[in-house]
Amino acid sequence: MRVMVLVKASKESEAGVMPGKKILTEMGAYNEELVKAGMMLAGEGLHPTSKGVRVSFGKGKPKVIDGPFAETKELVAGFWLWQVKSMEEAVEWIKRMPQEEGMEQDIEIRRVFEADDFGAEFTPELREQEDRLRARTEALLNKK
């Protein structure tokens, strides 16, 4: 199964404080372990919300709201996309994640929907479309 590992924002990440050499080195080694284990499909850090926008949908036209956004603990500072055997495996790996000394950190792990999760509503035509889009996306990634 695939899981999205969401690294929650902190006061430091929202203030644009960059990690030091020590944690960057440790995180690089951790990411190498994930790749060697065949788990890591993607992973990136995100700029603070002060450099982002939020688009809200409701009645009328979509509303664009410039960052920064409140409620730091509800924001995402980075992510990984992992291929794991179970949620328990993902939890065991995240427990090994390097931590900045004294910094509080929340991590959220959520399953990614797979085609079979949608049942009969996900028709053969929709599955073919999904396969085409995945192939195009992969081709774009491989161009870089």
Buried (B, 14 or more C-beta within 10 A) or exposed (E): BBBBBBBBBBEBBBEEEEBEEEBEEBBEEBBEEBEEEEBBBEBEEBEBBEEBEEEEEEEEEEEEEEBBBEEBEEBBBBBBBBBBEEEEBBBEBBEEBBEBEEEEBEBEBEEEEEEEEEEEEBEEEEEEEEEEEEEEEEEEEEEE
